[in-house]
Amino acid sequence: MRKNPWTRLFFDTWSLGFETASVVASRTMKIAAGGEAANVEARRMVAEKLEAGLALQTMALTGGLRATPESAARKTLAHYRRRVRANRQRLAK
């Protein structure tokens, strides 16, 4: 019997949600502390979100997400996972 590819995608998405929650918590603490570092982080957060969304739209419009719903979902998840992991590592320092 063939495995359902959406099951793996579900667990990958669930895992990304946990990673995202840690980034949100780290950013919240940094911004709540105030000062110039908070201002820089807030600006960076907004800029990153805009860039990530625009980059994903560009991928969709140029065929970078592939033709199937599963591949589009996987590419989208990978797109955001790279950014979440980079932020988690940066904020952990």
C-alpha positions as CSV (number, residue, x, y, z in Angstrom):
1,M,0.0,0.0,0.0
2,R,1.3,3.4,-1.0
3,K,1.9,6.0,1.8
4,N,-0.2,9.1,1.8
5,P,2.2,12.0,1.0
6,W,-0.1,14.5,2.8
7,T,0.5,12.8,6.1
8,R,4.2,13.6,6.0
9,L,3.4,17.1,4.9
10,F,1.0,17.5,7.9
11,F,3.7,16.5,10.4
12,D,6.3,18.8,8.7
13,T,3.8,21.6,8.9
14,W,3.1,20.8,12.6
15,S,6.9,20.8,13.3
16,L,7.3,24.2,11.5
17,G,4.5,25.6,13.8
18,F,6.6,24.7,16.9
19,E,9.7,26.3,15.4
20,T,7.7,29.4,14.5
21,A,6.4,29.6,18.1
22,S,9.9,29.7,19.4
23,V,10.8,32.6,17.0
24,V,7.7,34.5,18.0
25,A,8.6,34.1,21.7
26,S,12.2,35.2,21.1
27,R,11.1,38.2,19.1
28,T,8.4,39.1,21.6
29,M,11.0,39.2,24.4
30,K,13.4,41.2,22.4
31,I,10.8,43.8,21.4
32,A,9.3,43.9,24.9
33,A,12.8,44.8,26.3
34,G,12.5,48.1,24.3
35,G,15.3,50.3,23.1
36,E,17.1,50.5,19.8
37,A,17.4,46.7,19.5
38,A,13.7,46.4,19.7
39,N,13.1,49.0,17.0
40,V,15.6,47.2,14.7
41,E,14.0,43.8,15.3
42,A,10.5,45.1,14.7
43,R,11.6,46.8,11.4
44,R,13.5,43.6,10.4
45,M,10.5,41.4,11.2
46,V,8.2,43.5,9.0
47,A,10.7,43.6,6.1
48,E,11.4,39.9,6.3
49,K,7.6,39.1,6.2
50,L,7.1,41.3,3.1
51,E,10.2,39.8,1.4
52,A,9.1,36.2,2.1
53,G,5.6,36.8,0.9
54,L,6.7,38.5,-2.3
55,A,9.4,35.9,-3.0
56,L,6.7,33.1,-2.7
57,Q,4.4,35.0,-5.0
58,T,7.2,35.3,-7.5
59,M,7.9,31.6,-7.3
60,A,4.2,30.8,-7.8
61,L,4.0,33.1,-10.9
62,T,7.1,31.7,-12.5
63,G,6.3,28.1,-12.0
64,G,8.7,27.5,-9.1
65,L,6.1,25.8,-7.0
66,R,5.6,23.0,-9.6
67,A,2.4,21.7,-11.0
68,T,0.8,19.5,-8.3
69,P,-0.9,20.7,-5.1
70,E,1.5,18.5,-3.1
71,S,4.6,19.9,-4.6
72,A,3.3,23.5,-4.2
73,A,2.6,22.8,-0.6
74,R,6.1,21.3,0.0
75,K,7.8,24.1,-1.8
76,T,5.9,26.7,0.2
77,L,6.7,24.9,3.5
78,A,10.4,24.7,2.6
79,H,10.4,28.4,1.7
80,Y,9.1,29.4,5.1
81,R,11.1,26.8,7.0
82,R,14.4,28.2,5.7
83,R,13.5,31.7,7.0
84,V,12.1,30.4,10.4
85,R,15.3,28.4,11.0
86,A,17.5,31.3,10.1
87,N,15.6,33.6,12.5
88,R,15.6,31.0,15.3
89,Q,19.4,30.6,15.0
90,R,20.0,34.3,14.8
91,L,17.8,35.1,17.8
92,A,19.3,32.2,19.9
93,K,22.7,34.0,20.0
